[in-house]
Amino acid sequence: MVPSHAFIYPGVWFAINLKSGLQIVPGLSVPIGIGPSEGEYDGLLYLSFEHPLL
């Protein structure tokens, strides 16, 4: 079975640690099509909020 889409996702992200224990992680990636998807580009924004439960 041949995939109809293939991408690599190079990107960067970093963590901001607050005194309350909350960690905020923003990121950015630029998916690049390879193989059957060659020449296709896109953008991806990432945002995560994490806090310890205990």
N, CA, C and O atoms as a Maestro MAE file, in Angstrom:
{
 s_m_m2io_version
 :::
 2.0.0
}

f_m_ct {
 s_m_title
 :::
 protein
 m_atom[216] {
  # First column is atom index #
  i_m_mmod_type
  r_m_x_coord
  r_m_y_coord
  r_m_z_coord
  i_m_residue_number
  s_m_chain_name
  s_m_pdb_residue_name
  s_m_pdb_atom_name
  i_m_atomic_number
  :::
  1 25 0.849 -1.182 0.000 1 A "MET " " N  " 7
  2 3 0.000 0.000 0.000 1 A "MET " " CA " 6
  3 2 0.894 1.245 0.000 1 A "MET " " C  " 6
  4 15 1.758 1.380 0.867 1 A "MET " " O  " 8
  5 25 0.704 2.131 -0.936 2 A "VAL " " N  " 7
  6 3 1.494 3.354 -1.070 2 A "VAL " " CA " 6
  7 2 0.724 4.501 -0.416 2 A "VAL " " C  " 6
  8 15 -0.452 4.705 -0.717 2 A "VAL " " O  " 8
  9 25 1.382 5.261 0.487 3 A "PRO " " N  " 7
  10 3 0.676 6.393 1.115 3 A "PRO " " CA " 6
  11 2 0.352 7.469 0.074 3 A "PRO " " C  " 6
  12 15 1.128 7.708 -0.852 3 A "PRO " " O  " 8
  13 25 -0.797 8.107 0.242 4 A "SER " " N  " 7
  14 3 -1.184 9.152 -0.699 4 A "SER " " CA " 6
  15 2 -0.551 10.499 -0.341 4 A "SER " " C  " 6
  16 15 -0.491 11.398 -1.179 4 A "SER " " O  " 8
  17 25 -0.076 10.639 0.907 5 A "HIS " " N  " 7
  18 3 0.571 11.873 1.345 5 A "HIS " " CA " 6
  19 2 1.763 11.508 2.213 5 A "HIS " " C  " 6
  20 15 1.694 10.586 3.025 5 A "HIS " " O  " 8
  21 25 2.854 12.237 2.036 6 A "ALA " " N  " 7
  22 3 4.030 12.031 2.876 6 A "ALA " " CA " 6
  23 2 4.646 13.400 3.177 6 A "ALA " " C  " 6
  24 15 4.882 14.195 2.268 6 A "ALA " " O  " 8
  25 25 4.904 13.666 4.459 7 A "PHE " " N  " 7
  26 3 5.441 14.957 4.873 7 A "PHE " " CA " 6
  27 2 6.518 14.772 5.929 7 A "PHE " " C  " 6
  28 15 6.494 13.805 6.690 7 A "PHE " " O  " 8
  29 25 7.461 15.703 5.971 8 A "ILE " " N  " 7
  30 3 8.364 15.833 7.112 8 A "ILE " " CA " 6
  31 2 7.984 17.137 7.800 8 A "ILE " " C  " 6
  32 15 7.504 18.066 7.150 8 A "ILE " " O  " 8
  33 25 8.192 17.210 9.104 9 A "TYR " " N  " 7
  34 3 7.737 18.354 9.898 9 A "TYR " " CA " 6
  35 2 8.886 19.004 10.670 9 A "TYR " " C  " 6
  36 15 8.923 18.889 11.895 9 A "TYR " " O  " 8
  37 25 9.821 19.680 10.005 10 A "PRO " " N  " 7
  38 3 10.845 20.388 10.766 10 A "PRO " " CA " 6
  39 2 10.216 21.563 11.507 10 A "PRO " " C  " 6
  40 15 9.361 22.264 10.964 10 A "PRO " " O  " 8
  41 25 10.640 21.772 12.736 11 A "GLY " " N  " 7
  42 3 10.063 22.869 13.501 11 A "GLY " " CA " 6
  43 2 10.827 23.137 14.782 11 A "GLY " " C  " 6
  44 15 11.828 22.485 15.079 11 A "GLY " " O  " 8
  45 25 10.341 24.101 15.527 12 A "VAL " " N  " 7
  46 3 10.943 24.482 16.807 12 A "VAL " " CA " 6
  47 2 9.847 24.674 17.843 12 A "VAL " " C  " 6
  48 15 8.726 25.067 17.517 12 A "VAL " " O  " 8
  49 25 10.182 24.395 19.079 13 A "TRP " " N  " 7
  50 3 9.299 24.691 20.196 13 A "TRP " " CA " 6
  51 2 10.142 24.900 21.427 13 A "TRP " " C  " 6
  52 15 11.299 24.480 21.464 13 A "TRP " " O  " 8
  53 25 9.583 25.547 22.448 14 A "PHE " " N  " 7
  54 3 10.304 25.798 23.684 14 A "PHE " " CA " 6
  55 2 9.297 25.864 24.820 14 A "PHE " " C  " 6
  56 15 8.099 26.021 24.585 14 A "PHE " " O  " 8
  57 25 9.778 25.746 26.046 15 A "ALA " " N  " 7
  58 3 8.897 25.746 27.212 15 A "ALA " " CA " 6
  59 2 9.110 27.006 28.043 15 A "ALA " " C  " 6
  60 15 10.232 27.484 28.209 15 A "ALA " " O  " 8
  61 25 8.009 27.524 28.555 16 A "ILE " " N  " 7
  62 3 8.025 28.634 29.506 16 A "ILE " " CA " 6
  63 2 7.488 28.063 30.816 16 A "ILE " " C  " 6
  64 15 6.320 27.685 30.894 16 A "ILE " " O  " 8
  65 25 8.334 27.999 31.843 17 A "ASN " " N  " 7
  66 3 7.946 27.436 33.130 17 A "ASN " " CA " 6
  67 2 7.610 28.557 34.112 17 A "ASN " " C  " 6
  68 15 8.449 29.409 34.405 17 A "ASN " " O  " 8
  69 25 6.379 28.548 34.615 18 A "LEU " " N  " 7
  70 3 5.943 29.555 35.573 18 A "LEU " " CA " 6
  71 2 6.082 29.034 36.996 18 A "LEU " " C  " 6
  72 15 6.078 27.824 37.222 18 A "LEU " " O  " 8
  73 25 6.204 29.947 37.956 19 A "LYS " " N  " 7
  74 3 6.364 29.567 39.365 19 A "LYS " " CA " 6
  75 2 5.200 28.730 39.885 19 A "LYS " " C  " 6
  76 15 5.385 27.931 40.803 19 A "LYS " " O  " 8
  77 25 4.015 28.895 39.323 20 A "SER " " N  " 7
  78 3 2.831 28.150 39.759 20 A "SER " " CA " 6
  79 2 2.903 26.671 39.369 20 A "SER " " C  " 6
  80 15 2.078 25.874 39.816 20 A "SER " " O  " 8
  81 25 3.885 26.297 38.536 21 A "GLY " " N  " 7
  82 3 3.992 24.933 38.048 21 A "GLY " " CA " 6
  83 2 3.444 24.769 36.637 21 A "GLY " " C  " 6
  84 15 3.635 23.731 36.005 21 A "GLY " " O  " 8
  85 25 2.765 25.795 36.152 22 A "LEU " " N  " 7
  86 3 2.232 25.755 34.791 22 A "LEU " " CA " 6
  87 2 3.380 25.845 33.792 22 A "LEU " " C  " 6
  88 15 4.289 26.662 33.944 22 A "LEU " " O  " 8
  89 25 3.328 25.004 32.780 23 A "GLN " " N  " 7
  90 3 4.310 25.040 31.701 23 A "GLN " " CA " 6
  91 2 3.558 25.348 30.407 23 A "GLN " " C  " 6
  92 15 2.593 24.667 30.061 23 A "GLN " " O  " 8
  93 25 4.011 26.379 29.701 24 A "ILE " " N  " 7
  94 3 3.422 26.773 28.423 24 A "ILE " " CA " 6
  95 2 4.443 26.442 27.338 24 A "ILE " " C  " 6
  96 15 5.604 26.841 27.419 24 A "ILE " " O  " 8
  97 25 3.988 25.704 26.317 25 A "VAL " " N  " 7
  98 3 4.893 25.264 25.253 25 A "VAL " " CA " 6
  99 2 4.339 25.714 23.895 25 A "VAL " " C  " 6
  100 15 3.438 25.074 23.352 25 A "VAL " " O  " 8
  101 25 4.878 26.816 23.343 26 A "PRO " " N  " 7
  102 3 4.502 27.215 21.988 26 A "PRO " " CA " 6
  103 2 5.472 26.614 20.963 26 A "PRO " " C  " 6
  104 15 6.621 26.314 21.289 26 A "PRO " " O  " 8
  105 25 5.004 26.445 19.737 27 A "GLY " " N  " 7
  106 3 5.870 25.907 18.703 27 A "GLY " " CA " 6
  107 2 5.387 26.266 17.311 27 A "GLY " " C  " 6
  108 15 4.263 26.731 17.125 27 A "GLY " " O  " 8
  109 25 6.261 26.042 16.336 28 A "LEU " " N  " 7
  110 3 5.979 26.344 14.941 28 A "LEU " " CA " 6
  111 2 6.661 25.287 14.080 28 A "LEU " " C  " 6
  112 15 7.811 24.926 14.328 28 A "LEU " " O  " 8
  113 25 5.953 24.795 13.075 29 A "SER " " N  " 7
  114 3 6.504 23.806 12.164 29 A "SER " " CA " 6
  115 2 6.087 24.159 10.742 29 A "SER " " C  " 6
  116 15 5.039 24.765 10.519 29 A "SER " " O  " 8
  117 25 6.922 23.771 9.788 30 A "VAL " " N  " 7
  118 3 6.619 23.983 8.376 30 A "VAL " " CA " 6
  119 2 6.650 22.617 7.681 30 A "VAL " " C  " 6
  120 15 7.707 22.172 7.234 30 A "VAL " " O  " 8
  121 25 5.484 21.950 7.591 31 A "PRO " " N  " 7
  122 3 5.444 20.655 6.916 31 A "PRO " " CA " 6
  123 2 5.845 20.780 5.443 31 A "PRO " " C  " 6
  124 15 5.379 21.674 4.737 31 A "PRO " " O  " 8
  125 25 6.712 19.876 4.992 32 A "ILE " " N  " 7
  126 3 7.194 19.879 3.614 32 A "ILE " " CA " 6
  127 2 6.840 18.543 2.981 32 A "ILE " " C  " 6
  128 15 7.181 17.489 3.518 32 A "ILE " " O  " 8
  129 25 6.162 18.583 1.847 33 A "GLY " " N  " 7
  130 3 5.773 17.358 1.153 33 A "GLY " " CA " 6
  131 2 6.966 16.651 0.540 33 A "GLY " " C  " 6
  132 15 7.850 17.285 -0.034 33 A "GLY " " O  " 8
  133 25 6.985 15.318 0.668 34 A "ILE " " N  " 7
  134 3 8.024 14.497 0.049 34 A "ILE " " CA " 6
  135 2 7.342 13.361 -0.709 34 A "ILE " " C  " 6
  136 15 6.172 13.065 -0.469 34 A "ILE " " O  " 8
  137 25 8.066 12.734 -1.612 35 A "GLY " " N  " 7
  138 3 7.496 11.630 -2.384 35 A "GLY " " CA " 6
  139 2 6.293 12.095 -3.174 35 A "GLY " " C  " 6
  140 15 6.395 13.046 -3.948 35 A "GLY " " O  " 8
  141 25 5.124 11.427 -2.990 36 A "PRO " " N  " 7
  142 3 3.942 11.797 -3.771 36 A "PRO " " CA " 6
  143 2 3.406 13.199 -3.448 36 A "PRO " " C  " 6
  144 15 2.602 13.743 -4.205 36 A "PRO " " O  " 8
  145 25 3.844 13.776 -2.339 37 A "SER " " N  " 7
  146 3 3.377 15.115 -1.939 37 A "SER " " CA " 6
  147 2 4.425 16.190 -2.197 37 A "SER " " C  " 6
  148 15 4.309 17.305 -1.688 37 A "SER " " O  " 8
  149 25 5.446 15.864 -2.982 38 A "GLU " " N  " 7
  150 3 6.538 16.817 -3.226 38 A "GLU " " CA " 6
  151 2 6.006 18.132 -3.783 38 A "GLU " " C  " 6
  152 15 5.155 18.148 -4.672 38 A "GLU " " O  " 8
  153 25 6.522 19.231 -3.246 39 A "GLY " " N  " 7
  154 3 6.110 20.560 -3.687 39 A "GLY " " CA " 6
  155 2 4.976 21.143 -2.857 39 A "GLY " " C  " 6
  156 15 4.618 22.306 -3.048 39 A "GLY " " O  " 8
  157 25 4.400 20.368 -1.939 40 A "GLU " " N  " 7
  158 3 3.335 20.878 -1.073 40 A "GLU " " CA " 6
  159 2 3.940 21.406 0.224 40 A "GLU " " C  " 6
  160 15 4.808 20.761 0.812 40 A "GLU " " O  " 8
  161 25 3.491 22.566 0.669 41 A "TYR " " N  " 7
  162 3 3.966 23.185 1.905 41 A "TYR " " CA " 6
  163 2 2.768 23.622 2.729 41 A "TYR " " C  " 6
  164 15 1.676 23.818 2.197 41 A "TYR " " O  " 8
  165 25 2.973 23.770 4.009 42 A "ASP " " N  " 7
  166 3 1.887 24.179 4.888 42 A "ASP " " CA " 6
  167 2 2.509 24.825 6.110 42 A "ASP " " C  " 6
  168 15 3.722 25.034 6.149 42 A "ASP " " O  " 8
  169 25 1.703 25.141 7.101 43 A "GLY " " N  " 7
  170 3 2.187 25.697 8.356 43 A "GLY " " CA " 6
  171 2 1.445 25.068 9.513 43 A "GLY " " C  " 6
  172 15 0.276 24.706 9.381 43 A "GLY " " O  " 8
  173 25 2.113 24.933 10.646 44 A "LEU " " N  " 7
  174 3 1.499 24.329 11.818 44 A "LEU " " CA " 6
  175 2 1.932 25.109 13.057 44 A "LEU " " C  " 6
  176 15 3.125 25.247 13.324 44 A "LEU " " O  " 8
  177 25 0.954 25.619 13.813 45 A "LEU " " N  " 7
  178 3 1.221 26.281 15.085 45 A "LEU " " CA " 6
  179 2 0.833 25.327 16.199 45 A "LEU " " C  " 6
  180 15 -0.176 24.629 16.098 45 A "LEU " " O  " 8
  181 25 1.632 25.291 17.267 46 A "TYR " " N  " 7
  182 3 1.398 24.380 18.379 46 A "TYR " " CA " 6
  183 2 1.379 25.177 19.674 46 A "TYR " " C  " 6
  184 15 2.205 26.069 19.863 46 A "TYR " " O  " 8
  185 25 0.443 24.866 20.569 47 A "LEU " " N  " 7
  186 3 0.387 25.515 21.872 47 A "LEU " " CA " 6
  187 2 -0.133 24.509 22.883 47 A "LEU " " C  " 6
  188 15 -1.201 23.923 22.702 47 A "LEU " " O  " 8
  189 25 0.632 24.316 23.947 48 A "SER " " N  " 7
  190 3 0.262 23.354 24.971 48 A "SER " " CA " 6
  191 2 0.372 24.007 26.344 48 A "SER " " C  " 6
  192 15 1.320 24.741 26.623 48 A "SER " " O  " 8
  193 25 -0.627 23.725 27.209 49 A "PHE " " N  " 7
  194 3 -0.600 24.172 28.599 49 A "PHE " " CA " 6
  195 2 -0.571 22.928 29.464 49 A "PHE " " C  " 6
  196 15 -1.467 22.089 29.369 49 A "PHE " " O  " 8
  197 25 0.441 22.794 30.307 50 A "GLU " " N  " 7
  198 3 0.547 21.615 31.165 50 A "GLU " " CA " 6
  199 2 0.763 22.041 32.603 50 A "GLU " " C  " 6
  200 15 1.568 22.926 32.893 50 A "GLU " " O  " 8
  201 25 0.028 21.394 33.503 51 A "HIS " " N  " 7
  202 3 0.127 21.704 34.926 51 A "HIS " " CA " 6
  203 2 0.117 20.403 35.702 51 A "HIS " " C  " 6
  204 15 -0.666 19.506 35.386 51 A "HIS " " O  " 8
  205 25 0.968 20.278 36.710 52 A "PRO " " N  " 7
  206 3 0.973 19.038 37.509 52 A "PRO " " CA " 6
  207 2 -0.369 18.859 38.236 52 A "PRO " " C  " 6
  208 15 -0.959 19.833 38.705 52 A "PRO " " O  " 8
  209 25 -0.841 17.622 38.324 53 A "LEU " " N  " 7
  210 3 -2.109 17.340 38.979 53 A "LEU " " CA " 6
  211 2 -1.975 17.334 40.494 53 A "LEU " " C  " 6
  212 15 -2.942 17.622 41.200 53 A "LEU " " O  " 8
  213 25 -0.815 17.016 40.996 54 A "LEU " " N  " 7
  214 3 -0.610 16.948 42.449 54 A "LEU " " CA " 6
  215 2 0.279 18.064 42.947 54 A "LEU " " C  " 6
  216 15 0.550 18.150 44.145 54 A "LEU " " O  " 8
  :::
 }
 m_bond[215] {
  # First column is bond index #
  i_m_from
  i_m_to
  i_m_order
  :::
  1 1 2 1
  2 2 3 1
  3 3 4 2
  4 3 5 1
  5 5 6 1
  6 6 7 1
  7 7 8 2
  8 7 9 1
  9 9 10 1
  10 10 11 1
  11 11 12 2
  12 11 13 1
  13 13 14 1
  14 14 15 1
  15 15 16 2
  16 15 17 1
  17 17 18 1
  18 18 19 1
  19 19 20 2
  20 19 21 1
  21 21 22 1
  22 22 23 1
  23 23 24 2
  24 23 25 1
  25 25 26 1
  26 26 27 1
  27 27 28 2
  28 27 29 1
  29 29 30 1
  30 30 31 1
  31 31 32 2
  32 31 33 1
  33 33 34 1
  34 34 35 1
  35 35 36 2
  36 35 37 1
  37 37 38 1
  38 38 39 1
  39 39 40 2
  40 39 41 1
  41 41 42 1
  42 42 43 1
  43 43 44 2
  44 43 45 1
  45 45 46 1
  46 46 47 1
  47 47 48 2
  48 47 49 1
  49 49 50 1
  50 50 51 1
  51 51 52 2
  52 51 53 1
  53 53 54 1
  54 54 55 1
  55 55 56 2
  56 55 57 1
  57 57 58 1
  58 58 59 1
  59 59 60 2
  60 59 61 1
  61 61 62 1
  62 62 63 1
  63 63 64 2
  64 63 65 1
  65 65 66 1
  66 66 67 1
  67 67 68 2
  68 67 69 1
  69 69 70 1
  70 70 71 1
  71 71 72 2
  72 71 73 1
  73 73 74 1
  74 74 75 1
  75 75 76 2
  76 75 77 1
  77 77 78 1
  78 78 79 1
  79 79 80 2
  80 79 81 1
  81 81 82 1
  82 82 83 1
  83 83 84 2
  84 83 85 1
  85 85 86 1
  86 86 87 1
  87 87 88 2
  88 87 89 1
  89 89 90 1
  90 90 91 1
  91 91 92 2
  92 91 93 1
  93 93 94 1
  94 94 95 1
  95 95 96 2
  96 95 97 1
  97 97 98 1
  98 98 99 1
  99 99 100 2
  100 99 101 1
  101 101 102 1
  102 102 103 1
  103 103 104 2
  104 103 105 1
  105 105 106 1
  106 106 107 1
  107 107 108 2
  108 107 109 1
  109 109 110 1
  110 110 111 1
  111 111 112 2
  112 111 113 1
  113 113 114 1
  114 114 115 1
  115 115 116 2
  116 115 117 1
  117 117 118 1
  118 118 119 1
  119 119 120 2
  120 119 121 1
  121 121 122 1
  122 122 123 1
  123 123 124 2
  124 123 125 1
  125 125 126 1
  126 126 127 1
  127 127 128 2
  128 127 129 1
  129 129 130 1
  130 130 131 1
  131 131 132 2
  132 131 133 1
  133 133 134 1
  134 134 135 1
  135 135 136 2
  136 135 137 1
  137 137 138 1
  138 138 139 1
  139 139 140 2
  140 139 141 1
  141 141 142 1
  142 142 143 1
  143 143 144 2
  144 143 145 1
  145 145 146 1
  146 146 147 1
  147 147 148 2
  148 147 149 1
  149 149 150 1
  150 150 151 1
  151 151 152 2
  152 151 153 1
  153 153 154 1
  154 154 155 1
  155 155 156 2
  156 155 157 1
  157 157 158 1
  158 158 159 1
  159 159 160 2
  160 159 161 1
  161 161 162 1
  162 162 163 1
  163 163 164 2
  164 163 165 1
  165 165 166 1
  166 166 167 1
  167 167 168 2
  168 167 169 1
  169 169 170 1
  170 170 171 1
  171 171 172 2
  172 171 173 1
  173 173 174 1
  174 174 175 1
  175 175 176 2
  176 175 177 1
  177 177 178 1
  178 178 179 1
  179 179 180 2
  180 179 181 1
  181 181 182 1
  182 182 183 1
  183 183 184 2
  184 183 185 1
  185 185 186 1
  186 186 187 1
  187 187 188 2
  188 187 189 1
  189 189 190 1
  190 190 191 1
  191 191 192 2
  192 191 193 1
  193 193 194 1
  194 194 195 1
  195 195 196 2
  196 195 197 1
  197 197 198 1
  198 198 199 1
  199 199 200 2
  200 199 201 1
  201 201 202 1
  202 202 203 1
  203 203 204 2
  204 203 205 1
  205 205 206 1
  206 206 207 1
  207 207 208 2
  208 207 209 1
  209 209 210 1
  210 210 211 1
  211 211 212 2
  212 211 213 1
  213 213 214 1
  214 214 215 1
  215 215 216 2
  :::
 }
}
